[in-house]
Amino acid sequence: MTYPYIFLLVVTGGIVPLFLLHHFRLMRLSGVAGIGTGCFIGFVCSLTDLLANTARTMSWEWLGLLPLSFRIDILSAFFLIPIFLIGLAATLYSYHYLDDKDKRIRVSVHYFFLSLLIISMALVVMADSMISFVLSWEIMSVASAALILYNYDEKANRRAAYRYFIFSQGGGLFVIAAFGLLFNNSGDFSLVAAEGLPQGTRLVIFLLALIGFGSKAGIMPLHAWLPYAHPAAPSHVSALMSGVMIKIGIYGILRMYLCLSPDANTVGPLLIILGAVSGTLGVVYALGQHDLKRLLAYHSVENIGIILIGIGVGILGIAAQRPFIALFGLTGGLLHVWNHALFKSLLFMGAGNVLHAAGTVNINRLGGLMKNMQNTGILFLVGSLAICGLPPFNGFISEFFIYIAGFNGAGAGLDPMPFLYIILAVLSLAVIGGLAVACFTKVVGVVFLGEPRTNAAGSAHESGWAMIMPMICIGITCLAIGLFPGFFSMPAVTVSRSIIGQGAPDIMAILSFCRSISLGGAGFLLFLGLLICMHRLFYRNKQVAYAPTWGCGFTRPTAKMQYTSTSFGRSIVQFYQPVTQVTEEYKEIKSLFPSPSAYRSHMVDRMDDWGDRYVGSSVEGLCKRLRFIQHGFIQFYIAYIVIAVIVLLLYQLVR
Amino acid sequence: MELVDIVLSLIFLSILMSLGSSRLLQLIRVMSFQGVLVPLVPILIAPQYQPMSLSTAFASLMLLIKGVLIPLMLWVAWRKIAIRREVEPLIGYNASLIAGLAMILFSVFISSQLHLVMDRPGSSLLLPCAITTIGAGFFLLMARRKAITQIIGYLMLENGIYLTGAALAGHAQTHYVVEFGILLDLLVGVMIMGIILHRINTTYDDIDTAFLKELKD
């Protein structure tokens, strides 16, 4: 209907700021207005599409031979919703977040790439042919890499963007390889269900695509760009990337599954294992982090793991012809896509507020922020509760659906192997949930509670309304999904029913669960309200004295006496010793009058480390050996082109 | 003997001359000569000559740009910056001439392999001539060091593309539109190259593109 106009609006919002360099406020306003309005209309359109549940196509020829066609079906519409919603929130957030007038040039360029990123993500999920998919996919990669480069004056950030670029381009190559193989077998560029392919080929294509999309989604061995890119990018960009862009990888996996329908008995367990590894290790590595945004990046890996577990359980259910398991697994996984988009962007924005106010996201240098930044603190708490999967917030719903699927599968009647995988899924979900609670207890406790550890943290101030407003909206949505799961999970149910195809169970199966969840949530909130009222009532007319947190009767307590993030997470991280490695350096305190001592610890991400050591160094060695090709002589570069052309020409002529 | 064949033979000659010329000024003169010849070809292969047609106008404009304007700009650039007037080849003149002859053979082979049906005069020489011109353009790009010779290489490449267009499209008017697009690019390219030449010259005291190697990472 109106998507081209929406994209035009968003692009306008991206281009106009480039011409308003001398009116900083107007520049930001125009960017926010253009992109924000476009996203809002896009959100409304995709919502109507999702509810209408019909497919629409647009296409045009490019250069006369490459079909650029786009199609919106229910799966696309399902992913369009978070793109536009979080896009809108992130754009609004940027208005007060990017308020440094000295950086006005990069702010304007940032709006350009932000608009490009939002559009390209929307185009990827709308793409109907391989050509349009790859084209939008590459634009998305380039635009997001440019956004990571926002703080390009620090070397670490440039390296992060470079690392991300390598991963996205490598992943892109795998996607192109998968598409090439598919094209070679099917003979046309369309991404609709391929027919007549041998089962083995389907699986190979799917695995290639899984590697490609997995590198974007951050599945465990391929996650190594996330912990670098997210701290480097501006917070709202991290929110958009972590909340939405990595889900495009999930979309790709789902789309390829629908297109190829590879052997579900292989794919389901594979996805469950990948999800279990990503989920558990993601949260373990997160526990060992001191950088708030890096920690959140590892939680993205964890949540991608949860989504994969859900989808894997669903596919396993399809394979075992247990539609009930399939429905709940897929619905849980898909709903977690939305939920994670919501609470992760909320958390990243909260981290952005902290960075904006205190100038650092090093957890060990913060503390006591709840006193000065109450709104941010409460919203961050909401996000934390949601990501831990605690009721009455949205994370609980999607994880609960996966649990239901798992328990149903564990109940009876499955073959031994699928049964084992289901048990693995349930167990890893439980471990993930527990560790996530520990991790966010650490974050909220160390960052927002207690006493400020540095002056910067002590003098922090609340952020502007443009930063708080989107967070409030997202927070309310988190609560709403948690309280009314029946209403909000309907789209996910419809999508999973369309994936399952024939024999999908009735919606009522889920609705009855949702009703009891709503009831429980409402009861919990009522109880909470009652507690607060009683607290007020009992403490009325009583004198309340305020003392420093962790005062504990000391006459002169200092901020150093608090738990630090390192000490809180240490025992858990050490428990996972084979996959984590903590290097510590400190001088032990021995005598009664000790000299000054310091403690420093650093956790090594084993997966990342191994990747660097074995894959990275060998590739680097190969590149160094091929260095002679790049000699800098312009004549030889021309010769390369000419020789390539002549060889191709002769090949065609002589053949 | 058709008139077209004479013109095409002259173009072959100009290619060999350009490959063999050792002085920049000589090279520019040869290019001017070729620039005058090339626009004539489409008119000559047309079935009947119409003096007041659009193609005549195009050809005369093309002749003005290729034969006069661009050589003039090159000449100005040469006056300004060429301290050493030699062409400074990476591949010697004799070897270049032999390579040119090999290219002619090669293009005759390719033309015969393409199996294009052409019923116009000059058909036997036109396609080989066009492909040789393209090849020689590439050869100049690769085998000569100075930036100004690279412009000339591009110019010759463009001549070759023009001839190929003429060979394939015949007297259809549409290919002039494409051709003008390319020519416009080339004209702008020559101007930009002129500026860059000046910069290279002031930076490195020479216009040898080998110095650009220093810009390598």
Interface residues (C-beta under 8 A of the other chain):
Chain A: Q630 H631 G632 F633 I634 Q635 F636 I638 A639 V642 L649 L653 V654
Chain B: L90 I110 Q113 L114 F138 L141 M142 A143 R144 R145 Q150 T209 A210 L212 K213 E214 L215 K216
